[in-house]
Amino acid sequence: MNGLADLLRSLILAPALAGSLSTLPDSRMDGPQPVAAVAAEAPHSAEPVSAHYKVSGNKELRPVQIRDDGNKVYIEWAPAQAIPAVFSLDGLGREEMVNGYMRGGVFTIDRIYDTLVFRIDKAAATARRVPPRATVR
């Protein structure tokens, strides 16, 4: 029964631990072995910065790149830049906190918003989505 318990424990705990630890012990090797880094989900793009977003406002809060793939928004800030809180605007123009996550230096939002607001205290910058042009054939 101990073997089954160990197997269940490894199936449940391993995925959770893999994302939060930089090394995991391996009894077959001498010492801890590095866990492979998780690659950013963002697709690599040759598009210019803010190709699908018009960014305005405080220059210190503007991301160096913002793009989407039609399903998710990918935002990058300069390495030494303070990362602001990110908000969307509701139907009445009120700011609502956006849920997102950092992966590989890219802030990812799991949906598309027409307008995003980046804010630290009273300073703000805004990104407005410019929908891709439909191709006419």
Stockholm file with secondary structure:
# STOCKHOLM 1.0

chainA/1-137         MNGLADLLRSLILAPALAGSLSTLPDSRMDGPQPVAAVAAEAPHSAEPVSAHYKVSGNKELRPVQIRDDGNKVYIEWAPAQAIPAVFSLDGLGREEMVNGYMRGGVFTIDRIYDTLVFRIDKAAATARRVPPRATVR
#=GR chainA/1-137 SS CHHHHHHHHHHHHHHHHHTTCSEECCTTSSSCEECCCCCCSSCCCCSCTTTTEEEEECTTTCCSEEEECSSCEEEECCTTSCCCEEEEECTTSCEEECCCEEETTEEEESSCCSEEEEEETTEEEEEEECCCCCCCC
#=GC SS_cons         CHHHHHHHHHHHHHHHHHTTCSEECCTTSSSCEECCCCCCSSCCCCSCTTTTEEEEECTTTCCSEEEECSSCEEEECCTTSCCCEEEEECTTSCEEECCCEEETTEEEESSCCSEEEEEETTEEEEEEECCCCCCCC
//
